[in-house]
Amino acid sequence: MSGMLIRGAAAIVTMDAERRELSGACLRIAGGVISEIGHGLVPAPGEEVLEAAGCVVTPGLINTHHHLYQTLTRAVPAGQDALLFGWLQTLYPIWARFTPEHMRVSAMTGLAELALSGCTLTSDHLYLYPNGARLEDTIEAAGEVGIRLLATRGAMSIGESDGGLPPDSLVERESAILEDCIRVVDAFHDPAPGAMIQVGIAPCSPFSVSRELMRDAALLARDKGVRLHTHLAENDEDIAYSLEKFGCRPGQYAEDLGWTGDDVWHAHCVKLDGAEIDLFARTRTGVAHCPCSNCRLGSGIAPVRAMRDAGVRVGLGVDGSASNDSSNLILEARQAMLLQRVARGADAMSVREALEIATRGGAEVLGRLHDLGSLEPGKRADIAIWDVSGIEAAGAWDPVGALLLAGPPRVRDLIVEGRRVVADGQMATLDLGRLIETQTRLARGLAESA
Ligand SMILES: [Zn+2]
């Protein structure tokens, strides 16, 4: 792989230990790794040069929660104004008709959208496998799009006939779930630095699997050395369900079943109380904060300020595209900043802190800070280049501040492992027009047979 020199950026936001920002600096990539950052670097023979005047260069953004398959159920009329449980019951019958092709195309759509908004690593939470769908469908999509994926093998086992929410056709036997978890971890999880594909284990939520499966999943994940993920404390209904069925709050339930620790991260956590925030901080348990989804479903404002002050690790998540309904990660960072301000005042979260959560924070939550999440020599070359000289940010006094206060909402270039995934604002790895056509055809098909 030949090298690349990014030259003359208005600002390089390193997110290193000192959170240094360099103006007019250059960054050199060799062999998929950042080799040098500094002023006045001269191109080596054969090196590609990317001029970055008028641009802000940041670490690639990291998305810690998604359900990529849901891009095919965006803006479904009956789900537009429903609360979480009603929203799920509207969508389950549609998802039950998905095939492997729906899974692959919807994932590519979400992944391309993420890439265009600066994301270089995403996790995905796939918890239903109708009609022969497999985790491979999503993994293949990530390979085509070219961004890193932490694919989690989700699951649901309590169907309607057992008092659960999902239809029986969407749930699996718990023994089959565990077997498939072992299969996909053994087949696809890469523990090495620079890994493009990793696998985690992720029962959908405490209300869609048994206590036994939650505990067995945690034991299995520890045995295999992979991460654990689920939804937790998303809204008031969720807390009420936990108190009624389990006789305790979600934090207690998680702790009792082995679901705390630095290899665990929970999505949402909107309703964590003070004791639960302390528990998460003490055990280094991570949180995927999904502000747009929380707004969209009216779940509330997650106590991110209190979490960060207590030392909880927080990353950002766009959440599934049926509850956002977009996968734009830079706008999610903006929303995170705005929402803390709604709750706690204009000084509750700065642009820089929101950018930190979107980069370094996500790397910590997904266990990748050793190789990703900041721009430093020796780290993998996952880099987002934002043109702040366009109309959105024209005349901005502070180019880094402008990135969240003004725009742009899309990258100019995106580099993953030293390779360009977005070049001059266009996907470099796939034909976006064709993908949109296929996605639209599949979505229409689902709508017509609904
Ligand atoms: Zn979710």
Boltz pocket constraint, residues with backbone or C-beta under 6 A from the ligand:
constraints:
  - pocket:
      binder: B
      contacts: [[A, 65], [A, 66], [A, 67], [A, 231], [A, 267], [A, 319], [A, 320]]
      max_distance: 6.0
